[in-house]
Amino acid sequence: MKVLLVFAHPEPRSLNGALRDVAIKELTAQGHEVLVSDLYASGWKSEVDRADFPSLAPDARFTPVRASGEAFAADALTDDVQAEIEKLLWADVLILQFPLWWYTMPAILKGWVDRVYAYGFAYGVGEHSDSHWGDRFGEGTLAGKRAMLLVTTGGWEEHYAARGVNGPIDDLLFPINHGILYYPGYDVLPPFVAYRVDRLDEAGFEATAERLRERMRTLATTPPIAYRRQNGGDYLIPSLQLRPGLDDPGVTGFALHLKGAAAAAPAQD
Amino acid sequence: MKVLLVFAHPEPRSLNGALRDVAIKELTAQGHEVLVSDLYASGWKSEVDRADFPSLAPDARFTPVRASGEAFAADALTDDVQAEIEKLLWADVLILQFPLWWYTMPAILKGWVDRVYAYGFAYGVGEHSDSHWGDRFGEGTLAGKRAMLLVTTGGWEEHYAARGVNGPIDDLLFPINHGILYYPGYDVLPPFVAYRVDRLDEAGFEATAERLRERMRTLATTPPIAYRRQNGGDYLIPSLQLRPGLDDPGVTGFALHLKGAAAAAPAQD
């Protein structure tokens, strides 16, 4: 398979850098082709602004959605954005690797999403009708491909558990897994998360590395998160509310959007 | 009161720009002092990188947490970051205003958080003991102050409701409200959210503006979201798990971290 790894840590000699190298080595050993977008090393520009749309008239009001759609349609996106779009189209698997900063991705990676996810490419795709509300949440340009997160955090696993003070890790990552990866069509694999990384000794690193190698060996076979397809019949259109009766009465929040949510809901541990 | 509004939209002639002006005008009319950090207009740098820490030796491994802590302790943060910290200390109320892009804040605002929230200022504060796990989640440098989000989105309110396909808006904003604002001590007010803003006509704008004015008039009196204090007895230390028996059995996910979560949980509408 072809794998694109988007890397968002400023220090190559970091744990993230080491884990990236572990992943690439294992993927290569398995015969996969790997491309890396190293956002810091390439000097990625994080901000969506007028400079992204050189064809916009200097006195025109800048509306990001409209400018993005017009530039995508006219093949007038900037070269850095266009290159990332081509990598996404090339890759069978997308891996986003980042340290969890303030419970989500670093700004530079958010800026990769904000800029690369053009209107007409990652959203604003497909028709709207009584039974179909755009190609999104399970359909879209990137359907048929797989994606997963590779995340490190200084916090303890318990702090991110079902009853942990940070909130459950699956819920913290839902806006990314569901809202950014599932949205344009990816099958989203469960995330790889390394906890308490500030205190990792050699044995801890090797255990983490081996766990990561196993995930890299099973990229093609790991079952994706069972999100419900927006246009698959589970949602009313156009309100996009989950139909009554599909879920267990005890399930609320993000877990509603999983098929068999009752089984998948976090245990009260 | 003193109010700091951090503004993260690239176009002053946008709906966001208009709502910002509405907010400022009403706050000023109420006798409040207002400062605006206009991130795009000021050319805010979004990426945490080595340039943020000029005293770091060129060949030293860059560890963001350590570099941040050392620079904060040595009063060696960059001028742009230091200026924002001083504004945060000055302000009684912080408002973060942004369009919801991919279910969270734009990269430039995430970069404001990543860079301004220095170690020793916004995290890494307070002692760790058997009954206290740092000054955070309800305690910290910014305790006693209030904060709120001012958010616009093109999506419909129904799509962000308890059973909407995007996930409930309160859950989508939890990593910001709880993880970014409550963490360093803010009392977090319920967010102001304007939906379906791409289709707003003049009457729609005026209704939204009036709703916003009312929120600006009640900044001092609106009850904050009833998050549980980390060190207030509700969590076991050091696992930071919510103690058994405090919550209703039907409540899961982020809603567990609200006092009286059963009452506050989203209705099955």
Interface residues (C-beta under 8 A of the other chain):
Chain A: P10 E11 R13 S14 Y40 W44 S46 E47 V48 D49 R50 R61 F62 T63 P64 V65 P99 W101 W102 Y103 T104 M105 P106 A107 I108 K110 G111 V113 D114 Y117 F137 G154 W156 E158 H159 A161 A162 R163 G164 V165 N166 G167 P168 D171 L172 F174 P175 H178 G179 I180 Y183 D198 Q230 Y235 P238 S239 L240 Q241 L242 P249 G250 V251 T252 G253 F254 A255 L256 H257 A265 P266 Q268
Chain B: P10 E11 R13 S14 Y40 W44 S46 E47 V48 D49 R50 R61 F62 T63 P64 V65 P99 W101 W102 Y103 T104 M105 P106 A107 I108 K110 G111 V113 D114 Y117 F137 G154 W156 E158 H159 A161 A162 R163 G164 V165 N166 G167 P168 D171 L172 F174 P175 H178 G179 I180 Y183 D198 Q230 Y235 P238 S239 L240 Q241 L242 P249 G250 V251 T252 G253 F254 A255 L256 H257 A265 P266 Q268
